[in-house]
Amino acid sequence: MRRLAIGSAVATSSESEVVEVSLLDPRNGEAFDLPIAENPPKTYVVASTPRTGSTLLCRLLWDLDCVGAPKEYLNPMQMRDWEVRMGDSAAWRFFCACLRGPAVGLLGQREWKPEELRRYVERIRQRRTSAGGFFGIKIHRHHFEKFFGEGKISLEETLAPRQWIFLRRMDRVAQAVSWSRALQSGRWASHQKFAFPVVYRRRQIGKLIEQIEAQEAAWERYFQARQIEPLRLRYEDLVEDRAAVLRLVLEYLGAAKASGITVPELDFERQSDDLNRLWIERYREES
């Protein structure tokens, strides 16, 4: 067997086998893999709900180059890319490569067996663990329910997390408005240029606030049941002072670079704009 690079994707293949694929997220490619770490893995989880700045936090931590490459690896789009790269068979990799747009969600609906999910995570952990042994993964609550909910796979056996970071957004109306726009537009990050038109939907925003409250409460129950005391962070603090939040995280994780860090420069643009502000004001007035 040999590893065959095609464009931005990597597939495991025999000499006679070529699978032409492309990754939906280039940062899932081989060029972003980290050198194989010699230290035992020290896994940490960023627990979150949508639109809390978790993508920003994880990118900042990744680009510090000392605590792994935390990412939303249980998101169906991410799973699609990693299965394209190194799925269990050529036929399965080809099937995953054909999944694009809404069809990517089919991968999230698949019932994963415990050994399959452990194997999937281990492939990523081997390639995204820093030299100091840190491996990070971001998990939204709805992805937790999909894979590790009641009667499903054990998160502890699959990931064996050592530490937890719980990221919240104090302004739930603003969070719900941002979530509503992302759901309608299909644009979840600033680098995604295409977006469907959006309209103000008061009922949708209200339902999303309820979901945020329910998901945060579910995380709290999980922590309490397992006597976990996570590092608690706020979106608002991350926006106001990135350096201070990063120092808190590095000190909590026990990374050697906690003092004197340089905040990475990212190509992220803040998605919130005047339309967000107008929707927030309108929702509060109507409520």
HELIX and SHEET records of a PDB file:
HELIX    1   1 PRO A   26  ASN A   28  5                                   3    
HELIX    2   2 GLU A   30  PHE A   32  5                                   3    
HELIX    3   3 SER A   54  ASP A   63  1                                  10    
HELIX    4   4 PRO A   76  MET A   86  1                                  11    
HELIX    5   5 ALA A   90  ALA A   97  1                                   8    
HELIX    6   6 GLY A  101  VAL A  104  5                                   4    
HELIX    7   7 GLY A  105  GLN A  109  1                                   5    
HELIX    8   8 PRO A  114  ARG A  127  1                                  14    
HELIX    9   9 ARG A  141  PHE A  148  1                                   8    
HELIX   10  10 LEU A  155  LEU A  159  1                                   5    
HELIX   11  11 ARG A  172  SER A  185  1                                  14    
HELIX   12  12 ARG A  202  ALA A  225  1                                  24    
HELIX   13  13 TYR A  235  GLU A  240  1                                   6    
HELIX   14  14 ARG A  242  LEU A  253  1                                  12    
HELIX   15  15 ASP A  274  GLU A  286  1                                  13    
SHEET    1   A 2 ARG A   2  ILE A   6  0                                        
SHEET    2   A 2 ALA A   9  SER A  13 -1                                        
SHEET    1   B 4 PHE A 134  HIS A 140  0                                        
SHEET    2   B 4 LYS A  42  SER A  48  1                                        
SHEET    3   B 4 GLN A 163  ARG A 168  1                                        
SHEET    4   B 4 LEU A 231  ARG A 234  1                                        
END                                                                             
